[in-house]
Amino acid sequence: MARTKKDYIIIALKGIAMGAADVVPGVSGGTIAFISGIYEELLITISSINFTLFKTLKKEGILAAWKQMNGNFLVSLLFGIAISVISLAKGIKWMLENQPIMLWSFFFGLVLASVLYIGKQIQKWNVISIIALLAGAILAYYITTLDPLVSENSPPWFLFVAGAIAICAMILPGISGAFILVLLGAYKSILDAINNRDFLTISIVAAGAVIGLLSFSRVLKWLFSRFKEYTLATLTGFIIGSLNKIWPWKETLTWRMNSKGMEVPLKQVSVLPNNFNGDSQLLLAILLAIVGFLVILFLEKLAAEKPTHA
């Protein structure tokens, strides 16, 4: 059964959700892809972009190659992601600077629900699954505690490499590509490029992302085909460990001066709401976390209605 226009609109909406998640340092677009039921199809689609595709193009023509790469699906998804990144970058940047507790609370509820959703996909729990989950959780938690690098003007080659590394994280549920960019010291340069429509910088990062994506997607596809249960357990652990990064209440240990001469947080640790230095906004934070949780339930329903792709 071929997909309809409505199906591709829904895929674009999922892309918008993925793009919104990827803009926030601490939330993974891969998590959204998994929950919305398109994760494995996305990996298979990306992996299909190889030398055999060019052979198909040469021998059978554009339509055959387009079908082989699942082009309609890919374009719909990328269109949604692009809309989201371009339109939401400024708004999310403002929220991060002015209402961080509100933003993190929403995404904390969203990611917490993701743990339950992805955990449910594991059919068999054994010692290896538990070890994989714990290893993923410990690794992700450790990553969230690392000190970010500070770089206001990253060179082009570094932005290329950063794009390649970050895209690998973006397609891993629980590991935030944006947060990896923060750790590498490239997040601000890339966000400024998006906001300022600096297409040269965007192109450099995109080129790195394409190389990283085509390479790493094949690894993930192989893991899913050979060790699906253990891969799911590891990814669930990644998401659990990443919750530390998006915990809404933080204590700032060190600060840095940005390019505008303003002090912004550099190193932060998670604290309980009653130990937070300022207005914890606890009730509103809980409400937004519930909203984030409900968003996952909505995406889960969309995933349950996924059609046969064509």
DRENMAR-567256 format. One record per atom (N, C-alpha, C): x, y, z; residue in three letters. Coordinates in steps of 0.1 Angstrom, whole numbers, plus 5000, padded with zeros to 4 digits. Example, Ala and Ser with C-alpha at 12.3 -4.5 7.8 and 13.67 -1.06 7.14 Angstrom:
BEGIN
513249435078ala
512349555078ala
513249675078ala
512849785071ser
513749895071ser
512950005079ser
***
This chain:
BEGIN
500849885000met
500050005000met
500950135000met
500750214990ala
501550334989ala
501150444999ala
502050525003arg
501750635012arg
500950745004arg
500050815012thr
499250925007thr
499951055011thr
499351165005lys
499851295009lys
499751325024lys
498651275030lys
498551285045lys
499651215052lys
500051105047asp
501151025054asp
502451105054asp
502651175042tyr
503951255041tyr
503851375049tyr
502651435051ile
502551545060ile
502851505074ile
502351395078ile
502651345092ile
504151315093ile
504851265083ile
506251245084ile
506951375085ile
506551485078ala
507151615079ala
506951665093ala
505751645099leu
505551685113leu
506451615123leu
506751485120lys
507651415129lys
509051475127lys
509351525114gly
510651585112gly
510751725119gly
509651795120ile
509651915128ile
509951895143ile
509351785148ala
509551745162ala
511051705164ala
511651635154met
513051595155met
513951715155met
513651815146gly
514451935145gly
514352015157gly
513152025163ala
513052105176ala
513852045187ala
513851905187ala
514651835198ala
516151855196ala
516551845183asp
518051855180asp
518551995183asp
517752095182val
518252235185val
518652255200val
517952175209val
518252195223val
519352105227val
520452165234pro
521552085239pro
521151995250pro
520951865247gly
520551775258gly
519451675253gly
518751715242val
517651625237val
518051575223val
517751455220ser
518151385208ser
516951375198ser
517151415186gly
516151395175gly
515951245173gly
517051165175gly
516851025174gly
515850965183gly
515751025195thr
514650975204thr
513350995198thr
513051115192ile
511751145186ile
511551055174ile
512551025166ala
512350935155ala
512050795160ala
512650755171phe
512350615176phe
510850605181phe
510450705189ile
509150705195ile
508050715184ile
508350795174ser
507350825163ser
507250705153ser
508050605155gly
507950485147gly
508650485134gly
509650575132ile
510350585119ile
511850565120ile
512350525132tyr
513750515134tyr
514450415125tyr
513950285125glu
514550185117glu
514450215102glu
513250275098glu
513150305084glu
514150415080glu
514350505089leu
515350615087leu
516750555085leu
517150465094leu
518450405092leu
518550325079leu
517550255076ile
517550175063ile
517650265051ile
516850375052thr
516850475041thr
518250545039thr
518850585050ile
520150645049ile
521150545044ile
521050425049ser
522050325045ser
521950285030ser
520750315024ser
520550285010ser
521250375000ser
521750495006ile
522450584998ile
523950544997ile
524250464987asn
525550414985asn
525850404970asn
526950334967phe
527350314953phe
526350244944phe
525650144950thr
524650074943thr
523450164938thr
523250274945leu
522250364941leu
522650434928leu
523950464927phe
524350524914phe
524250424902phe
524550304905lys
524350194895lys
522950184890lys
522050194900thr
520550194897thr
520150314889thr
520750424892leu
520450544885leu
520950534871leu
522050484869lys
522650464855lys
521850364847lys
521550254853lys
520950144845lys
519350164844lys
518750204855glu
517250204855glu
516550344855glu
517350444857gly
516850584857gly
516550644870gly
516050764870ile
515850844882ile
514750784891ile
513650744885leu
512550694893leu
512950564901leu
513650474895ala
514050354902ala
515050394913ala
515950484911ala
516850524921ala
516150594933ala
515250684929trp
514450754939trp
513650654948trp
513050554942lys
512350454950lys
513250374959lys
514450334953gln
515450264961gln
515850334974gln
516050464973met
516450544984met
515350594993met
514050554989asn
512950594997asn
512850744997asn
512950804986gly
513150954984gly
511951034990gly
510750994988asn
509651064993asn
509651085008asn
509950975015phe
510050965029phe
511151065034phe
512351045028leu
513551125032leu
513351275030leu
512751315018val
512551455015val
511551515025val
510451445028ser
509451485037ser
510051515051ser
510851415055leu
511351425069leu
512351545070leu
513251555060leu
514251655060leu
513651795059leu
512551805051phe
511851925050phe
511251975063phe
510751875071gly
510251915084gly
511351955094gly
512451885093ile
513551915102ile
514152055098ile
514252085085ala
514752215081ala
513852335086ala
512552315084ile
511552415089ile
511752435104ile
511852335111ser
511952345126ser
513252415130ser
514352375124val
515652435128val
515652585125val
515252615113ile
515252755109ile
514352845117ile
513052795119ser
512052875125ser
512152875140ser
512652765147leu
512652765161leu
513952795168leu
515052815160ala
516352835166ala
516352955175ala
515853065170lys
515853195178lys
514953175190lys
513753115189gly
512853105200gly
513453015211gly
514152905207ile
514752815217ile
515952875223ile
516652955215lys
517853025221lys
517353125232lys
516253195229trp
515653285239trp
515153215251trp
514553105250met
514053025261met
515252975269met
516352925263leu
517452885270leu
518152995279leu
518053115274glu
518653225281glu
517753295291glu
516353285289asn
515453355297asn
514553275305asn
514153155300gln
513253065307gln
513752915307gln
514952895312pro
515552765311pro
514752655318pro
514252685330ile
513552585338ile
512252535330ile
511552635323met
510452595316met
510752505304met
511852545297leu
512252465285leu
512652325289leu
513552315300trp
514052185304trp
513052095310trp
512052155317ser
510952085323ser
510152005312ser
509852085301phe
509052015290phe
509851905285phe
511151925282phe
511951815275phe
512251705285phe
512251735298phe
512551635308phe
511351535308phe
510151585308gly
508951505307gly
508951425294gly
509351485283leu
509351415270leu
510351305270leu
511551325275val
512551225275val
512351115285val
511751155297leu
511351055307leu
510350955301leu
509351005294ala
508450915287ala
509150825277ala
510150885270ser
510850805260ser
511550685266ser
512050695278val
512650575285val
511650465286val
510450495290leu
509450395292leu
509050335278leu
508950425268tyr
508450375255tyr
509550285249tyr
510750325249ile
511850245242ile
512050115251ile
512050125264gly
512150005272gly
511149905270gly
509949945266lys
508849845263lys
509149765250lys
510049815242gln
510349745229gln
511249625232gln
511849615243ile
512749505246ile
511949385250ile
512049285242gln
511249165245gln
511849065255gln
513149055255lys
513848965264lys
514849035273lys
514649025286trp
515649085295trp
516548975301trp
517848995300asn
518748895306asn
519948975312asn
520948905316val
522148965322val
522849065312val
522949015300ile
523649105290ile
522849225287ile
521549215286ser
520649335284ser
520849435295ser
520849385308ile
520949475319ile
522349545319ile
523349465316ile
524749525315ile
524749635305ile
524149605293ala
524149695282ala
523449825286ala
522249815293leu
521549925298leu
522350005308leu
523049945318leu
523850015327leu
525050085321leu
525650015311ala
526750075304ala
526350195297ala
525250185290gly
524750305282gly
524450425292gly
523750385303ala
523450495313ala
524650565319ala
525650485322ile
526850535328ile
527650625318ile
527750575306leu
528450645295leu
527750785293leu
526450775291ala
525650905288ala
525751005300ala
525650945312tyr
525751035324tyr
527151105324tyr
528151025322tyr
529551075322tyr
529751185312tyr
529151165300ile
529251265289ile
528651395294ile
527451385301thr
526751505306thr
527551585316thr
528551515323thr
529351585333thr
530651645328thr
530951625315leu
532151675310leu
532151825309leu
533351895310asp
533452035309asp
533352075294asp
532452165290pro
532452215276pro
533652295272pro
534052285260leu
535152365255leu
534552505251leu
535352605251val
534852745248val
535552785236val
534752815225ser
535252865213ser
534252955206ser
534653085205glu
533653175198glu
533753175183glu
534953145178asn
535153145163asn
535853015159asn
535052915156ser
535652785153ser
536052785138ser
537252735135pro
537752725121pro
536852635112pro
536852655099pro
535952565091pro
536152415092pro
537452375092trp
537752235093trp
537152175106trp
537252255117phe
536752205130phe
535252195129phe
534552285123leu
533052285121leu
532652165113leu
533452125103phe
533252005095phe
533251885103phe
534351865111val
534451755120val
533351755131val
533051865136ala
532051875146ala
530651835141ala
530351875129gly
529151825122gly
529051675120gly
530251615117ala
530251475115ala
530051395128ala
530651445139ile
530551385152ile
529151405157ile
528651525156ala
527351555162ala
526151485155ala
526251465142ile
525151395135ile
525051245140ile
526151185144cys
526151055149cys
525351045162cys
525551155170ala
524851165183ala
523351185180ala
523051275170met
521651305168met
520851195164met
521351085158ile
520550975154ile
520650865164ile
521350885175leu
521250795187leu
520250845197leu
519250775200pro
518250815210pro
519050835223pro
518750945230gly
519350975243gly
520651055242gly
521351055231ile
522551135230ile
522351255221ile
522451375227ser
522051495220ser
523251545211ser
522951565198gly
523951615189gly
524251755193gly
523251835197ala
523551975201ala
524451985213ala
524251885223phe
525051885235phe
526551855231phe
526651755222ile
528051725217ile
528651845211ile
527951925204leu
528452055198leu
528852145209leu
528052155220val
528452235232val
529752185238val
529952055239leu
531151995245leu
532352035236leu
532152025223leu
533252055213leu
533552205212leu
532652295217gly
532752435216gly
532352495203gly
531452415196ala
531052465183ala
529552505182ala
528852485193tyr
527452505193tyr
527052655190tyr
527752745197lys
527452885195lys
527752925180lys
528852885175ser
529152925161ser
528152875151ser
527652755153ile
526652695144ile
525252765146ile
524852785159leu
523552855161leu
523552995156leu
524753065157asp
524853205152asp
524753195137asp
525353095131ala
525253085116ala
523853065111ala
523052985119ile
521652955115ile
520853085116ile
521053155128asn
520253275130asn
520653395121asn
521953395116asn
522453495107asn
522353465093asn
521853345090arg
521753295076arg
523153285069arg
524153245077asp
525453225072asp
525553095064asp
525153095052phe
525052965044phe
526352895042phe
527452975042leu
528752905040leu
529052815052leu
528952875064thr
529252795076thr
528252675077thr
526952705074ile
525952595074ile
526252485064ile
526752525052ser
527152425042ser
528352335047ser
529352395054ile
530452325059ile
530052225069ile
529152265079val
528652175089val
527852065083val
527052105073ala
526152005066ala
526951895059ala
528051945053ala
528951845046ala
529451745055ala
529951795067gly
530451695077gly
529351605082gly
528151665084ala
527051585089ala
526751475079ala
526751505066val
526451405056val
527351285056val
528651315057ile
529751215058ile
529551125070ile
529351195082gly
529151115094gly
527851035094gly
526851085089leu
525551025088leu
525550895080leu
526150905068leu
526150795059leu
527050675064leu
528050715072ser
528950615078ser
528350545090ser
527850635099phe
527350575112phe
526050505111phe
525150545101ser
523950475100ser
524050335096ser
525150305089arg
525350165085arg
525750075097arg
526550135106val
526850065119val
525650035127val
524750135128leu
523550115136leu
522650015129leu
522550025116lys
521649925109lys
522149785112lys
523449765111trp
524049635114trp
523749585128trp
523849685138leu
523649645152leu
522149605154leu
521249675147phe
519849645148phe
519449515142phe
520149475131ser
519849355124ser
520449235132ser
521549255139arg
522249145146arg
521949135161arg
521849245167phe
521749255182phe
520649355186phe
519449335181lys
518449435183lys
518149455198lys
517949345205glu
517549355219glu
518649435227glu
519849395225tyr
520949455233tyr
521149605228tyr
520949625216thr
521049765211thr
519949855217thr
518749805218leu
517649875224leu
517949895239leu
518549795246ala
518849815260ala
519849925262ala
520949925253thr
521950025254thr
521350165251thr
520450175241leu
519850305238leu
518950355250leu
518250265256thr
517450295268thr
518350355279thr
519550285281gly
520450335291gly
521050475287gly
521250495274phe
521750635270phe
520650735274phe
519450705272ile
518350805275ile
518350835290ile
518350725298ile
518350735313ile
519550825317ile
520750795312gly
521850875316gly
521851025312gly
521151045300ser
521051185295ser
520151275303ser
519251215312leu
518351295320leu
519051395329leu
520251355333asn
521051455341asn
521251585334asn
521451585321lys
521751705313lys
520551795313lys
519351735312ile
518151815310ile
517351835323ile
517951795334trp
517251825347trp
517051975348trp
515852025351pro
515552165350pro
516352255360pro
516752205372trp
517252295382trp
518752265383trp
519552375380lys
520952365380lys
521652475389lys
522852435394glu
523652535401glu
524852555392glu
525152685389thr
526252725380thr
527552735389thr
528552655385leu
529852655392leu
530752745386leu
530852755372thr
531752855366thr
530952925354thr
531453045351trp
530853125341trp
531953155330trp
531453195319arg
532353245308arg
531753375302arg
532553445295met
532153575288met
531853535274met
530653565269asn
530353545255asn
530853655246asn
530553645233ser
531053745223ser
530453885225ser
529253885233lys
528554015235lys
528954075248lys
529954015255gly
530454065268gly
529554035280gly
528653935277met
527653885288met
528253765294met
527953745308glu
528353625315glu
527253525312glu
527753405308val
526853295306val
527353165313val
526553075318pro
526952955325pro
527952875316pro
528952815323leu
529852725316leu
529752585322leu
529952565335lys
529852435342lys
528652445352lys
527752345351gln
526652345359gln
526452205365gln
525852195377val
525452065383val
523952065386val
523351945386ser
521951935390ser
521751945405ser
520652015409val
520252025423val
518752005424val
518351975436leu
516951955439leu
516252095439leu
514952105435pro
514252225434pro
514352315447pro
514352245459asn
514352325471asn
515752375474asn
516752325467asn
518152385468asn
518552475457asn
517552505448phe
517852595437phe
517952735442phe
518952805437asn
519152945441asn
518253045432asn
517053065436gly
516053145428gly
514753085428gly
513853135420asp
512453085419asp
512452945412asp
512152845418ser
512152705412ser
511052685402ser
509952775403gln
508752755394gln
508252615394gln
508252555406leu
508052405407leu
506752365400leu
505652425403leu
504352385398leu
504252395383leu
504652505378leu
504652525363leu
505652425357leu
506752395363ala
507652305358ala
507052165357ala
506352125367ile
505751995368ile
504651985357ile
503852095355leu
502852095345leu
503452075331leu
504552145328leu
505252135315leu
505852005313leu
506351945324ala
506851805322ala
505751705319ala
504551725324ile
503451645321ile
503051665306ile
503051785302val
502751815288val
503751745279val
505051745282gly
506051675275gly
505851525274gly
505451475286phe
505051335287phe
503951295277phe
502951385277leu
501751355269leu
502051365254leu
503051455251val
503451465236val
503951325232val
504751255240ile
505251125237ile
504051025234ile
503051035243leu
501850945241leu
501250975227leu
501151105223phe
500651135210phe
501451085199phe
502751095200leu
503651045190leu
503550895189leu
503350825201glu
503250685201glu
501950635193glu
500950715194lys
499750685187lys
499950705172lys
500750805168leu
501050825154leu
501850705149leu
502750655157ala
503650545153ala
502750415151ala
501750405160ala
500850285159ala
500050285146ala
499950405139glu
499150415127glu
500050425115glu
501350385116lys
502350405105lys
501950315093lys
501950365081pro
501550285070pro
502750215064pro
502450125054thr
503550065047thr
504150165038thr
505550175038his
506150275030his
506350235016his
506450335007ala
506650314993ala
507350424987ala
***
